[in-house]
């Protein structure tokens, strides 16, 4: 019985030593070992494909929205520049006439 207890204590010490090594390297947190899951990979189902399609459509929608906002901003700035140039030309014309 004493021998079994010694083996258990030795094993615990080995485990604690290994945990300290992993913590030093940065691969151990309070929740346990960091890294890929040990669960086996599963086949994709209909819902997985559906969620991927939804993500792709959302990304495309956001890209299109960003592009439209950028284009509208650029167009608005150009319209403002055109009106300023037109107003400046009119005020210059009025000055020249005086």
N, C-alpha and C positions, 0 to 999 in steps of 0.2 A: 504494500500500500504506500509506503514512504517513497518507493521508487517511482510509482505512478504520479504522485504529487510533484516530485522533482521534475519529471518529464513535462508535466502540464506547466509548471512555472518556467521551465526553460523555453517552452514553446511560446508562452506569453511574452517573455523577454525578447525573443526573436521577432515576434510580431510588432512589439513596441519599437524595437530598433529599426525595423523596416519602415514603419510609419514615420519615424523621425527623419529617415533618409528621404522618403518621398516628400515630406514637408519642406525639407531643405531645398530640394530640386523644384518644388512648386507644383507637385502633382497630387497633393493631398490637401483636402479642406476638412472643416469640421463635419461635413456631410459624408465624407469618404473619398474614394479614389476618383480622380478626374480622368476622363477619357471616353472613348466610344462605348456605347451601351453594349452589354453582353447579350442582349436579346437577339435572337436570330432574325435576319431580314425576312420581311413578309412580302408577299406578292401585292401589287397595287390592285385596289378594287375600283369599282365604278366611282365611288365617292372621292377617292384620291385623285383620279383624273378630273373629276368635276371641280374639285378645289383648285387644282393647278390651272384649269381653264379660267376659273374666276379670278385667280391672282393675275394671270396674263392679261385678261380683259381690263382689270382695274389698273394695272400698270400702263396699258395702252391708253386708257381713258385719261389718266393723270398726265401722261406725256402729251397727249393731244391738248388737254386743258392748258398746260404750261406753254405749249407752242402758240396757242391762240391768244393767251394773255400777253405774251411777249410781242407777238405780231400787232395786237391792238395797241399796245403801248408805243411801239415804234411808229405805227401809222398816226397815232394821236400827236406825237411829238413833231412829225413831219407836217401835219396840218397846222399846228401852232406856228411852226417856222414859216410856212407859206403865208399865213395871215399876218405875221409880224413883218415879213418882207413886203407884202402888199401894202400894209399900213405905212411902213417907212417910205415906200415909193410914192404913195399918195401925199404924205406930208412933205416930201421933198418937192413934189410937183407943185403943191400949193405955195411953198416957199419960193420956188423959181418964178412963179407967176407974180408974186408980190414984188 
